[in-house]
Amino acid sequence: MKKRLTDERIIGFLREAETGIPVKELCRQHGFSEASYYLWRSKFGGMNVSNVKRLKDLEAENARLKKLLAESVLENEVTREALRKKW
């Protein structure tokens, strides 16, 4: 599923709400639900665009490291099994 809105636009909506625009009005103007607004606020509240980009970079790095760890553990397990069968 493709995201309809970028993180930058979502941050912009949250900033608009901070200026005093009622949430219902903001949601109506931009065509998203109040549930989406509150979900975004819980995820991105207090962040700016550079923070969101940094978060995405860290999440990608974390996923890469988890994959490397899983591959290493699997390789070690295969090696142990091979050594057990030889003796």
BELTAUR-V797706 format. One record per residue. N is the residue number from 1. RES is the residue in three letters. D_LAST is the distance of its C-alpha to the last C-alpha in Angstrom with 2 decimals. Layout:
N,RES,D_LAST + N,RES,D_LAST
This chain:
1,MET,51.05 + 2,LYS,52.94 + 3,LYS,54.51 + 4,ARG,58.25 + 5,LEU,58.93 + 6,THR,57.43 + 7,ASP,56.43 + 8,GLU,59.38 + 9,ARG,61.83 + 10,ILE,60.42 + 11,ILE,60.92 + 12,GLY,64.45 + 13,PHE,65.14 + 14,LEU,63.97 + 15,ARG,66.24 + 16,GLU,69.13 + 17,ALA,68.65 + 18,GLU,68.79 + 19,THR,72.26 + 20,GLY,73.62 + 21,ILE,73.48 + 22,PRO,72.86 + 23,VAL,69.42 + 24,LYS,70.97 + 25,GLU,73.16 + 26,LEU,70.34 + 27,CYS,68.19 + 28,ARG,71.14 + 29,GLN,72.01 + 30,HIS,68.55 + 31,GLY,67.46 + 32,PHE,64.49 + 33,SER,64.13 + 34,GLU,64.51 + 35,ALA,61.01 + 36,SER,59.69 + 37,TYR,61.75 + 38,TYR,60.39 + 39,LEU,56.79 + 40,TRP,57.36 + 41,ARG,59.10 + 42,SER,56.17 + 43,LYS,53.77 + 44,PHE,55.99 + 45,GLY,58.68 + 46,GLY,59.67 + 47,MET,57.74 + 48,ASN,59.26 + 49,VAL,58.09 + 50,SER,56.21 + 51,ASN,54.32 + 52,VAL,53.31 + 53,LYS,52.11 + 54,ARG,50.08 + 55,LEU,48.60 + 56,LYS,47.60 + 57,ASP,46.00 + 58,LEU,44.03 + 59,GLU,42.91 + 60,ALA,41.72 + 61,GLU,39.84 + 62,ASN,38.27 + 63,ALA,37.12 + 64,ARG,35.64 + 65,LEU,33.74 + 66,LYS,32.44 + 67,LYS,31.17 + 68,LEU,29.43 + 69,LEU,27.78 + 70,ALA,26.61 + 71,GLU,25.17 + 72,SER,23.38 + 73,VAL,21.90 + 74,LEU,20.79 + 75,GLU,19.23 + 76,ASN,17.31 + 77,GLU,16.12 + 78,VAL,15.02 + 79,THR,13.11 + 80,ARG,11.33 + 81,GLU,10.57 + 82,ALA,9.30 + 83,LEU,6.93 + 84,ARG,5.76 + 85,LYS,5.58 + 86,LYS,3.82 + 87,TRP,0.00
